[in-house]
Amino acid sequence: MEDCIIVGAGPAGLTAAIYLARFHLSIRLFDCGSSRAALIPKTRNHAGFPGGIAGTELLARMLEQAESFGAVREMLEVMRIEPLGEGFAVHAGERTFPARSVLLATGVVNRRPEGLDDATHAAALKAGLLRYCPICDAYEVTDKRIGVIGTGDHGMREALFLRGYSADVTLIAPDAEHRLDADCRGQLDAAGIARVDGPCGDFRIEGDKISVGTAAGRIAFDTIYPALGSRIRSDLAIAAGANASEDGCLEVDDHQRTSIPGLFAAGDVVKGLDQISHAMGEAGVAATTIRNMLTQQRPLWR
């Protein structure tokens, strides 16, 4: 029986693996290869990397660090977490893994714009023509021409945030006319943010620009931010009986404990700021709490 099974190998899961392995605990980390951090061409707001670091390189370094202390990675997708009388049974592939505790660090999946094929999506991300996190990288598009795909309150708030970086921001409705109330329209007008109705689609990379078809014709931008929300990957915990908010974020206490004893959650799957640094901080709290919980069950003496 593992002391802890971690589901998810992004910054939160890997940070927890480093902590827990250094607590001399037996750790098994499940990685289905879909960490959102791997999509980051280069993050420049991660402390300690003045020149920035690619998401894939950051994850590789963190995995190497975790494995150097004894954490074991499984390239398997977890299908079910089963709470038992004592501990859990984690079902992955055709195997079942017992654990005294489980940490869910499965993150979220960005909702992509309709009509954006995989090849164009990957190429646009790599070139910085498509971006998902203005908190992370809006600095890099200072004074550029920015398109925001979204509408309603969420789209308005993202466009207003980006207005702090450029005077040239356009909010594009994803599928029809904009759904904006009078207050939203007033705030956008006051900020000088243009509005274009949808539907939008037929994304093309044209030199160092990305263009998109809209109801007003084709428009080219230096970069586009989809403001379409995300899908929280909390299904495993919810199916096991854990409490979650209406939007699917897992409910945890100040020590990252879910409503199921022994089941913890950290990172973007928990409601909060979707940032690498925030996810890593939550993982450190969760890992320390797991260690203290386990030593109450049985002394962790050398």
N, C-alpha and C positions, 0 to 999 in steps of 0.2 A: 504494500500500500504506500503510495506516494504521500509525502507530507502536504504537498500542494500541487494541483494541476492548474496551469494557466492556459486559458483559451484566448488566443490572439497574440501575435508576435509583432505588434507595432511598438512605438515608444513606451506606452504604459506597460504592456506585457513584458517587454524586455527589461525595463527598469525593475519591475517586481522580481523577475527571475534573477537579476544580479544581486538584489538585496537578499532574497530568500536563500540563494545558494551560498552566500557569504554568512548566513546564519547557520550554516552546516545542516540545511534541510534538503531532503530529496525532492527535486523539482522536475516536472515534465511539462514542457511547453508545446502547445499545439499550434501549428502554423499552416494555414490553408493558402498562404501566398497572396493575400489580398489586402495588405495594409495600405491605407490611404497615404501614409507617409512615403511609400515607394513611388508615388506619382509626382513628388516634388522634384523638379529639375535641380533646384538649388535653394536651400533656405539660408537666409542671411540674418535672421533675427534669433538664431540659436546661440546662446552665450558660449563663448570659447572658440568660435570659428569666424574670425574677422573677415575672411574671404568667402564665407559661405560653405555649405556642404550639401551634396546631393542626398536626397532622401534614401536612396538605395545604399549609399556608402555609410550613412549614419546607422541604418538598421544593421548592416553587416558588422560594423564595429561593435555595436551593442550586443549582437549575438555572440561574437567572438569573446567578448568580455564575460557574458553569462556562462558560456560553455567552458571557459577557462577555470571557473569555480565549480563546475560539476553539473550544471543544468543540462538536461537532455531535451533536444527538440525532436518532435514528431511532425513530419509533413503530412498531416491528416486533417480532415475536416471533422469537427465534433458534430454529431447528429443529435445527441440527447444528453442531458445532465439529470441523473436520477438521485434525488436525496434518499439516503438510507437511514436506518436507526442510528448508526454511527458513520459519519462520512458520506461519501458520494460514489456512485458508479458513473463514469464518464464513457459514453459510447462513441467510438470513432472508427469509421470503416467497418470491419467485421470483428473488431476487438472491443473489449471492455476493460477500462483502467480504473482501479479503486483509488480513492484519495481521501485523506482526512479533511481537506479543505479545497475549495475551488475559487479561483479568481477569474472573473470574466473581464476581458479587455478587448472586446471584439469591434469597438469603434462604430463608425457610420459609413454609409456609401453616398457619395454625392449624386444628386439627380442631374443627369445630363440633359441638355436641350434636345428636343426632337429633331431628327434629320441630321444628326452629327455622327458620322460613321466612325468606327474604331480607329482606322488608319489616320484620318484627319484629326481626330481627338488626340491621339498620341503625338502626332507631329506638332500640333498646335501647343500642347502642353510643354513639350521639349523646347520649343522656340519662345515660350513666354507669351504667345499670342492668345492663349486661353488660361485663365487663372481662376481659382476657386476661393482663395482666402485673402481678402483685402487687408486684414490685420497682419497677415504674414508678409505680403509682398507689394502692397500698394505703393510703397516708397519707390519701388523699381519703375513705376509707370508715372512718376511725377511729371506733370505738364504734357502728358501724352493724350491722344484721343481714345477715350474709354467708352465701351459699350457695356451696358448692364442688361441682362435678359431677366425680366421679372416684372411683377406688377403688384398692386395692393400695397399694404403697409410694409411687408418684408422687402419688396423690390425698392420702394421709396427709401427705406432706411439704408439699404446698401448703396444706393445711388448718392444719398446725402453724405455717407461716410467717405465715398470716393471723391466727392466734391472738395474735400479737404486736401486732395492731392493734384487735382487738375480742374481747370475751368471748362474743359470740353468733355462733358459727360452726357450720354444719351441713354434713356431708359426705354427698352424695347419690350413690348408685351409678347409673351411666348406663343400664344395660340389664337388670340382674337383681339378685340378692342381692350384697352386698358380698363382694369377694375380699380378705379381710384376715387375715393370720396373727395369732398370739397377741401377738407383739411390737407390731404395728401397732395392734391393739385396745387394748393396754395404754397405749401412748403417747397415743392419742386420748382414752381415758378419763381419764388423768392431766391432760390439758389441758382437760377439760370440753367436748370437741367432740362434738356430737350426730351420730348416724348414721341415715340413712334409706335403705332399699333402693329399687332401681329396679324396673321401668323408669321413666324420667322423660321428660317431653315435654309437648306442648301448652303452650308458653310464652305468657304473656299479659302485656301492659303494662297495669297497673291503677293509674291516677293516677301517683304518684311511686314505685310499687313494681313489681317484676316477680315474677310467680308462675309456678310450675311444678307439673305434675301428677306425683305420685310414688305408690309402693305404699302410702304412709301417707295419701294424699289430697293436695289442693292446698295448697302452702305459698308464702307471699309473703316476699320479701326486699327489702332496700334495693339489693343488687347481687348478681350471680352471677358466679363465676369458673369457666369450664370448665378442668379440669385433665386434658385428653385428649391432650396431646402435640401434635406438629406433623409435617408432611411436609416433609422437607428437599429443596429443589429443586436437587439435584446431578446429575440425570439426564444433562445435557449433558456434563459433565466425565467422568462414569463411562463413558458411551458412547464417549468419546474415548480412554479407557484410564487415567484418573486413579484413584489409590487412594482408597478411602473406608472409613469405619468400618462396622460392621454396621448401624447405624441410618441410614447414608447421608451422614453428615457428611464433607466432604472432608478428607483428611489433608494438612497443610501443615507446612513448617518454620518457623523463627523469623522468616523474611522473607516468609511467605505464599506460598512456592513449592509447587505441587503436585508430584506425581511425574512430570509431563510438563514438560520444559524449555520455558520461555516461557509456561506457563499458570499463572496465579495465582488465588487465591481469598481473599475477605475478607467479613466480616460473618457473618450467622447461618447461612450455608451451611457454615461452618467450625465445628467443635465449640468451644464457649466460652459466655460470658455473652451472652445475647440482649438486648443493650442498644444503643441508638443510639450512645452515647459509645464503647463497645467496638468497634462496627463501624467507626466513623470512625477510631479509632486504628489498627486493622488496615489500613484503606484507605490511610492515610498511609504506613505501613510498606511495603505492597505497591507503591504508586506510586513511592516513592523507590528501591526495589529494581529496579523495571522500568526506571527512567531509567538507573540505573547499569549494568544489563545491556545496554541498548541502546547506551550509549556505548562499551562494550567491543567491540561488534560493529562500530560505525562512529562516529567522533568526532562529538559533537553540538556543533559549533562554529558561532558566528554568522558 
